[in-house]
Amino acid sequence: MEIKKVGVVGCGTMGSGIVQVCAQSGYQVVVSEINDELLNKGLASINSVLARSVDKGRLSQQDKDATIGRIKGTTNTKDFSDCDLVIEAAIENMDLKKRIFADLDKICPKHTILATNTSCLSIIDTAMMTSKPDKVLGLHFMNPVPVMKLLEIVKTIATSEETLEAGKDFGNSVGKTIVIAQ
């Protein structure tokens, strides 16, 4: 499966880093937050990190502008309706993650892969909130996402091989070194 558009739920420290890395890798990205204040704070953080890279000569102004141009912020989860991959990067609260996955299952097309950035919560428990647990996996990025090269991909007992392969391809496309975990 080819991933063209990525959604990220949450624009805090981890979410904004994931958004930045995806947009810099050429993906169209939709990022959501629970309110405009948090969304604007996250988007400003991405802009600031990229501006520092321009100031240090590691990124051209043109590349920064192109990266920012690939990011769309929203407070409406319905904007994930045309994403091929959605990565949840909300706080580590199982009830919240379950609600997010149940909502995404209703909004996203059948082909959409749903992933969580959780470092410690049960991924199968969130997967069971969907009608397609075979399309759910963990994509655990390390902090700070733009700097750290490791991406832990977590396969559940329900994750299909096709989903795992798509996760690996995605990880490689954003320049990460992949480690597979059960």
N, C-alpha and C positions, 0 to 999 in steps of 0.2 A: 504494500500500500504506500502510495506517495503522500507525504505530508507537505502541504502547501501553506496552510494557515494554522497558527497555534493560538490557543487561548490560555491565559494564566489567571487563576482565581487568587487574588491577593496581590497587593503592590507594596508590601512591606519590604524588609531587608532582603529576604529570599526571593520573593516574587519579582521585585524590581530588577534584581540581578538576572533572573531567568529571562525576563522580558528583554533586557538589554542584550544578552548573549544570543537569543533567538533572532532579534531584529538585526543585530550586527552580522548574523549568518545568512541574512537574506529572506527570512520568513516574514510574512505579514503577521502581526501580533495584535490580539485584542486582550486587554488586561482590565479586570474588574476590581472594584473595591466597594465597601459597604456604603460609603458616602463620598461626596465631592472633595471634602477636606483631605481625607486619607488618600484618595486617588491623586489629587494634585500634588500632595507631598511626595508620593512615590514617583510620579512622572518628573517632578523637579529634581529628585535624587538622580534619576537616570540622566537627565540633561546635564547635571553638575558633574557626574562621573565622566561623561563623554567630553564635556568642555575641558576638564583637566587633562584628558588624553590629547586633545587638540593643542592645549597650551604646552604640553611636554613633547609635542612633535610625534606622538605615537599614532595619531589619527588625523586625517585631513578634515578640514571644515566641511568639505563636500561629503565625505563619508559619514560624518556626524549628522549632517542634515538629512542624508538618505536614511540613516538608521532611525532617527526621530520620525521621519515620514512614514515608516513602516509600522508605527505604534499607534493604536487607537485605544484611548481610555474610555471606560464606561462604568456606570453603576447599575446597568441592566443586564442580567445574565442571559437574556434572550439574544444578546449580541454574539453568543457562542454558537448560534444555530448553524453556522457554516464553517465551523472549525473541524480540522482533521484530527487534531490532538488538543486536549485540554489538560493542563497541569494545575492541580490544586496546590496552593501554597499558603493556606490559611493557618491560623494558630493551631497548636497541637491540642485539639479538643475533639474527641471522638464523636460526640453528638453533632457538633458543627460539621465535621467532615462527612458524616452520614447524610445530613441534610443537603449538603452541597452535591454529593454524588447522586442522590435521588433526584434533585432538581436538574442536574446536567443530563441525566438519563432521559428526562422528558423533553429537554430542549435540543439536544444534539442528535444528528443523524445516526443511523445504525452503524455506519462505518467508523465513527469517531472513537479514537482511543482515549480513555480517561486514565489519568495518572495522578498520583499523589507524591508530594515531595516529603512526606513524613519521614522522620528518622527513627520513630519508635512505636507508632501505633499499628495495629493489625490492618493490613491492606485487604485481606480477604473479607474482613468485616465491612469495609467500605464498598468493596466490589459487590457484595451480596445486596446492597441497596439499589443495584441496577438490574436491568433485564439482560445485560450482556457482560457477566463477570469474566468471560474470556477476553474481553477488550480492555481489561483493567490491569495496571501494573504500577509498581513504584518507580519513580524517577527521582532519586535522592541526590540532589546537587549539594556540593560542599560550599561553605561560606568563606570568603566572598565569591559568589558564582563567577564573575568575570575573570577572576585570578586563578582559582583552584581548578585543576584539570580533571579531577576524579568525578565520575558519575556512577553511582551505585544503582543498578537496575534490579528491582526486586520482582521476581516471578512468583505468583501465587499458584496453588494447585489448580486453579481455574484458568490462568492466563494461557492463551493459545500460543503456539510456536510462531504463528504469523504476527501476533501482537508483539512478542518478544523480539523478533527480527526487525520489526518496524521501530521499536524502541532503540535497538542497537544502531540502526541506520540513522535515526534522529540524533542520538548521542554523538556518533561520529561526525555528523554534519555540523554540529555546533562546537567541534574541536575538543571533545572530552575523551578521556581515557575511561573505558568502561570495565566495571567489575559486576559480574552477575551474582546475585544472592537469592537464596530460596526464601 
